[in-house]
Amino acid sequence: MRIAVVAMGKIGLPLAVQFADSGHEVIGVDVNPETVRLINEATEPFPGEAFLQEKLSALVPAGKLRATTDYAEAIPNADAVVLVVPLFVNDETWQPDFAWMDAATKSLAAHLTPGTLVSYETTLPVGTTRGRWKPMLEEISGLKEGEDFHLVFSPERVLTGRVFADLRRYPKLVGGLTPEGTKRAIEFYESVLQFDERPDLPVANGVWDMGSAEAAEMAKLAETTYRDVNIGLANQFAVYADKVGIDVQRVIDACNSQPYSHIHRPGIAVGGHCIPVYPRLYLSTDPDASVVRTARTFNAGMPDYVVSRVADVLGDLQGLKVVVLGASYRGGVKETAFSGVFATVEALRARGAEVFVHDPMYSAEELAKFGWAAYELGMEVDAAIVQADHVEYRTLTPADLPGVKVLFDGRRATDAALWVGTPRLVIGDAAN
């Protein structure tokens, strides 16, 4: 098959590589000329994705994969077009911002030819595929969905850094607008993906027909919203545990020893492209989901809660030097999307602290671009807050932070035994 992938980011490029590695001719479209140049030179534009570079090194010289900025070069006569353009959410209104996706869809539609399968993999509010993309594609292309082309929704379900493994592990969900479109999509994904055996699943691992685009849209929103709500519950348990002097981690471990309890871990922030975003996409079409709204609001307030705990120990933070350890939204990933670092820095500055940021994955120059003063281990500091669970912080000691009067480990990433004699606080254990 000839396959076009629109948006060659941290999900789109590995997808394109997966398709090419399965024996198909793939062309990627991206608005960034530098990304296109690097791909065509067989160089990964972003480090950290397992196996990506070695696969690029094999596929690009073999002519199986190339990239372009020109939709007119990629879309016409494609057997399938897969779109993974980012969808943003307005931080104030919590409404989806379709600007980038609208632009990509219009460019795609202008060059769409009969016989093409169009699959959206970007996570969407329920009803978007049928209510927004179908009429837009039909109006601009002059073609009719279900007759001239087929449109489906099939959400990506992978995590950056391990995309190829996740593509094999998780069932591929497909929801079409017509039975024929669904059939075409199932055949397509069965030809570009391979699946691990999963005896734990109710049916065989592979491509699963969700029955409709709306069901596939909701499945992705539900699985990620569940995690946000679960973490919100864990955080509420942790805040209560702080008040009454209970170690919430011991409580959670006890609860989860029973097979019907799956309480997640509390933490300073919920970051990344997915978990903080998708509950708001769900709320955009189900505003009555009060449980979802409460959890999202509570999780968003955790950085300020942590800073208030530090202030409880030190008193006025005015003029004190405080370092936030970890700019990334999670350990081992060089990515700041919706990272708790932003709210933590803001809360510290609001209390008058002199704030520094440290992250082993970022240079001082990179941190400066965010407006943060870089911290180097060994510099004098009054307090430290662990925001990302980088492996480097497991061996952190007071000697690495001269003058430190309190460490607040928002991820339980440090070793308590190394902090005997220096106050080390965690979420959900005021006695620690």
C-alpha positions in Angstrom: 0.0 0.0 0.0 0.9 3.6 -0.3 0.3 5.3 3.0 0.5 9.0 4.1 1.0 10.0 7.7 0.1 13.6 8.6 2.2 15.1 11.4 5.6 13.5 12.0 5.9 14.1 15.7 6.6 11.8 18.6 3.7 9.6 17.7 3.3 10.1 14.0 6.9 9.3 13.0 7.1 6.0 14.9 3.7 5.1 13.3 5.1 5.9 9.8 8.2 3.8 10.6 6.0 0.9 11.8 3.9 1.0 8.6 7.1 1.1 6.4 8.7 -1.6 8.4 5.6 -3.8 7.7 6.4 -3.6 4.0 4.5 -0.5 2.8 5.5 2.7 1.0 5.1 5.6 3.4 5.3 9.3 3.0 5.0 11.6 6.0 3.8 15.2 6.0 4.9 17.8 8.4 4.8 21.6 8.6 8.3 21.8 10.1 11.0 21.8 7.3 13.7 20.9 9.8 11.8 17.7 10.9 11.3 16.8 7.2 15.0 17.3 6.5 16.2 15.2 9.4 13.8 12.3 8.5 15.0 12.3 4.9 18.6 12.2 6.2 17.5 9.1 8.3 18.1 11.0 11.5 15.6 11.0 14.4 14.4 14.5 15.0 13.9 13.8 18.7 16.0 11.3 20.8 14.6 8.9 23.3 12.3 6.7 21.2 13.5 3.1 21.5 14.5 1.5 18.1 13.5 4.6 16.1 17.0 5.5 14.9 18.0 2.0 13.8 14.7 1.6 11.9 15.1 5.0 10.2 18.6 4.1 9.2 17.3 1.0 7.4 14.0 2.2 5.9 14.9 5.7 4.6 17.9 4.6 2.4 15.8 1.7 1.2 13.2 4.1 -0.2 10.4 2.8 2.1 10.0 6.1 4.0 10.3 9.7 3.2 8.9 13.0 4.3 7.6 16.3 2.8 6.0 19.6 3.7 3.7 19.3 0.6 0.3 17.7 1.0 0.0 17.7 -2.8 3.0 15.3 -2.9 1.7 13.0 -0.2 -2.1 12.7 -0.3 -3.2 12.0 -3.9 -3.7 8.3 -4.7 -2.8 7.2 -1.2 -4.5 4.0 -0.1 -4.7 5.3 3.4 -4.1 8.6 5.2 -3.4 8.5 9.0 -3.7 11.8 10.8 -2.0 12.5 14.2 -2.0 16.3 14.4 -2.0 17.6 18.0 -5.3 18.8 19.5 -4.9 21.5 22.2 -7.2 22.5 25.0 -7.8 26.1 26.2 -6.4 26.3 29.8 -9.1 28.8 30.8 -12.3 27.5 29.1 -11.3 23.8 28.9 -12.6 23.8 25.4 -10.8 22.0 22.5 -8.7 24.2 20.2 -9.1 22.6 16.7 -6.9 25.2 14.9 -4.0 22.9 13.9 -6.3 19.9 13.1 -8.7 22.1 11.1 -5.8 23.4 9.0 -4.4 19.8 8.4 -7.8 18.5 7.5 -8.5 21.2 5.0 -5.1 20.6 3.4 -5.7 16.9 3.3 -9.2 17.4 1.8 -7.9 19.6 -0.9 -5.9 16.7 -2.3 -8.0 13.7 -1.3 -8.7 11.3 -4.2 -11.3 8.5 -4.5 -10.6 5.2 -2.9 -8.7 6.5 0.1 -9.2 5.4 3.7 -8.8 8.3 6.2 -8.1 7.5 9.8 -7.8 10.0 12.6 -5.7 8.8 15.5 -5.6 12.1 17.5 -7.7 11.8 20.6 -11.0 13.6 20.0 -14.2 14.6 21.8 -17.0 12.2 21.2 -18.8 13.0 17.9 -15.9 14.9 16.2 -15.2 12.4 13.5 -18.8 12.3 12.3 -19.8 15.8 13.1 -16.7 17.8 12.2 -14.3 15.9 10.0 -16.8 14.2 7.7 -18.5 17.4 6.5 -15.2 19.3 6.2 -13.6 16.5 4.1 -16.7 16.2 1.9 -17.2 19.9 1.3 -13.6 20.6 0.3 -12.9 17.4 -1.6 -16.2 17.2 -3.4 -16.2 13.5 -2.5 -18.8 11.6 -0.5 -17.8 9.6 2.6 -18.9 6.0 2.4 -18.9 6.0 -1.4 -15.8 7.8 -2.7 -13.7 7.6 0.5 -14.0 6.1 4.0 -13.5 7.8 7.3 -12.7 6.1 10.6 -11.4 6.9 14.1 -8.7 4.7 15.6 -7.1 6.2 18.7 -3.3 6.0 19.3 -2.8 4.2 22.6 1.0 4.4 23.0 3.5 6.1 25.3 6.4 8.0 24.0 9.7 6.2 24.5 8.1 2.8 24.0 5.8 3.3 20.9 6.8 0.1 19.1 6.3 -2.1 22.1 2.9 -0.5 22.9 1.7 -1.0 19.3 2.2 -4.7 19.7 0.8 -4.9 23.3 -2.5 -3.1 23.1 -5.5 -3.9 20.9 -6.0 -1.5 18.0 -9.5 0.1 18.4 -11.4 1.0 15.2 -14.7 2.8 14.8 -16.1 3.6 11.3 -19.0 5.6 10.0 -20.1 2.8 7.7 -19.7 -1.0 7.8 -17.6 -0.9 4.7 -15.3 1.8 6.1 -14.9 -0.2 9.3 -14.0 -3.3 7.2 -11.4 -1.3 5.2 -9.9 0.0 8.4 -9.6 -3.4 10.0 -7.9 -4.8 6.9 -5.6 -1.8 6.8 -4.4 -2.0 10.5 -4.1 -5.8 10.3 -1.6 -5.3 7.5 0.5 -2.7 9.2 0.5 -3.9 12.9 1.6 -7.1 14.6 0.3 -8.1 18.1 1.6 -9.9 21.1 -0.4 -12.7 22.6 -2.5 -11.5 25.5 -4.2 -14.4 27.4 -5.4 -11.8 29.9 -7.8 -10.2 27.3 -11.4 -11.3 26.9 -10.8 -11.8 23.2 -7.7 -12.2 21.0 -5.3 -9.3 20.8 -5.5 -7.5 17.5 -7.8 -5.0 15.7 -11.0 -4.6 17.6 -14.2 -3.3 16.0 -15.8 -0.7 18.4 -19.1 -0.6 16.4 -19.0 3.2 15.8 -16.6 6.1 15.6 -18.2 7.5 18.7 -17.5 4.4 20.7 -13.9 4.4 19.7 -13.6 8.1 20.6 -15.1 7.5 24.0 -12.9 4.5 24.7 -9.7 6.6 24.4 -11.2 9.3 26.6 -12.5 6.9 29.2 -9.3 5.0 29.6 -7.3 8.2 30.2 -9.9 10.0 32.2 -10.1 6.9 34.5 -6.5 7.4 35.4 -6.9 11.1 36.1 -9.9 10.5 38.4 -8.1 7.6 40.1 -5.1 9.8 40.8 -7.4 12.5 42.0 -8.9 10.1 44.5 -5.4 9.0 45.6 -4.4 12.6 46.1 -7.5 13.3 48.2 -6.6 10.3 50.3 -3.0 11.5 50.6 -4.1 15.0 51.7 -6.3 13.5 54.4 -3.6 11.2 55.5 -1.3 14.2 56.0 -3.9 15.7 58.3 -4.3 12.6 60.5 -0.8 11.3 60.4 -1.2 8.2 58.3 1.2 6.8 55.7 -1.1 6.7 52.6 1.3 4.5 50.6 1.0 1.8 53.2 -2.7 2.1 53.1 -2.8 1.9 49.2 -0.5 -1.1 49.2 -2.9 -2.8 51.6 -6.0 -1.9 49.6 -4.4 -3.1 46.3 -3.6 -6.5 47.8 -7.3 -7.2 47.2 -8.1 -7.8 43.5 -10.9 -5.3 43.2 -8.9 -2.3 44.4 -6.6 -0.5 41.9 -5.8 2.8 43.7 -3.1 4.8 41.8 -0.3 6.7 43.5 -0.6 10.3 44.7 1.9 12.9 43.4 2.7 16.5 43.0 1.3 16.7 39.4 -0.3 14.9 36.5 1.5 15.9 33.4 2.0 14.9 29.8 0.0 15.2 26.6 -2.7 12.8 27.7 -4.0 12.5 31.2 -4.3 16.3 32.0 -5.9 17.0 28.6 -8.3 14.2 27.8 -10.6 14.6 30.8 -11.2 18.2 29.6 -12.0 16.9 26.1 -14.5 14.5 27.7 -16.0 17.4 29.7 -16.4 19.5 26.5 -19.2 17.1 25.5 -20.4 15.9 28.9 -20.3 19.0 31.1 -22.4 17.2 33.8 -19.5 14.8 34.6 -18.9 16.4 38.0 -16.6 13.5 39.2 -14.3 14.1 36.3 -14.3 17.9 36.8 -13.6 17.6 40.6 -10.6 15.2 40.0 -9.1 17.3 37.3 -9.4 20.5 39.5 -7.9 18.7 42.5 -5.0 17.3 40.6 -4.2 20.7 39.2 -4.0 22.1 42.7 -1.4 19.7 44.0 1.7 21.8 43.2 0.3 24.6 45.3 -0.4 22.2 48.1 3.2 20.9 48.1 4.5 24.5 48.1 2.2 25.3 51.0 3.6 22.3 52.9 7.1 23.6 52.4 6.0 27.0 53.7 4.5 25.4 56.8 8.0 24.1 57.6 10.1 27.2 56.7 7.5 29.9 57.3 7.8 32.9 54.9 9.5 31.8 51.7 10.3 35.4 50.8 13.9 35.6 49.5 14.6 31.9 50.1 16.3 29.9 47.5 14.2 26.9 46.4 15.1 24.4 43.6 12.5 22.4 41.7 14.1 19.1 40.8 12.7 17.9 37.5 11.3 19.9 34.6 10.0 16.9 32.7 6.5 15.7 33.3 7.8 12.3 34.2 11.1 10.6 34.9 13.3 9.6 32.0 11.4 11.6 29.4 12.7 14.9 28.0 9.2 16.5 27.7 7.6 19.3 29.6 4.0 19.0 28.2 1.7 20.1 31.1 4.5 19.3 33.5 4.0 20.2 37.2 7.1 22.3 37.0 5.2 25.3 35.7 2.6 25.5 38.5 5.3 24.7 41.1 7.6 27.5 40.0 4.6 29.9 39.8 3.4 29.0 43.3 7.0 29.5 44.7 7.4 32.8 43.0 4.0 33.9 44.3 5.4 33.4 47.8 8.5 35.4 47.0 11.0 32.6 46.7 14.1 32.8 44.4 13.4 29.8 42.2 15.8 27.5 40.4 15.1 24.4 38.2 17.3 21.3 37.8 16.8 18.5 35.3 19.5 16.1 34.2 18.0 15.9 30.7 18.1 19.7 30.1 21.0 22.0 29.7 21.1 25.4 31.4 20.4 27.1 28.0 17.3 24.9 27.5 15.9 25.7 30.9 16.6 29.4 30.4 14.3 29.4 27.4 11.5 28.6 29.8 12.5 31.6 31.9 14.1 29.5 34.7 17.4 29.9 36.3 19.3 26.6 36.1 20.5 24.9 39.3 23.6 22.8 39.6 24.0 20.2 42.3 26.4 21.7 44.9 24.9 25.2 44.9 23.6 26.7 48.2 19.8 26.3 48.5 17.2 26.5 51.3 14.7 24.0 50.1 14.1 21.5 47.3 11.0 20.0 45.7 11.2 16.8 43.6 8.8 17.2 40.7 9.9 14.5 38.3 11.0 11.0 39.3 14.3 10.9 37.4 16.4 7.9 38.3 19.3 10.3 39.2 17.3 11.5 42.2 17.3 8.1 43.8 20.7 8.7 45.2 20.3 12.4 46.0 21.6 13.4 49.5 21.7 16.6 51.5 25.4 17.0 50.5 24.2 17.5 46.9 22.1 20.5 48.1 24.3 22.4 50.6 22.2 24.3 53.2 19.0 22.5 52.4 16.6 22.8 55.3 13.8 20.7 53.9 13.3 18.3 50.9 9.7 17.7 49.7 9.7 14.7 47.5 6.6 15.0 45.4 7.2 11.6 43.8 8.7 9.5 46.5 11.7 9.2 44.2 14.5 9.8 46.8 15.8 7.3 49.4 14.6 8.2 52.9 17.7 6.5 54.4 19.9 9.1 52.8 18.0 11.9 54.4 18.2 11.0 58.1 18.7 14.2 60.0 17.3 16.5 57.3 13.5 16.9 57.0 12.2 15.0 54.1 8.5 15.3 53.4 6.3 13.3 51.0 2.7 13.5 50.0 0.5 11.4 52.2 2.7 10.9 55.2 3.0 14.0 57.5 5.0 12.0 60.0 7.8 11.2 57.4 
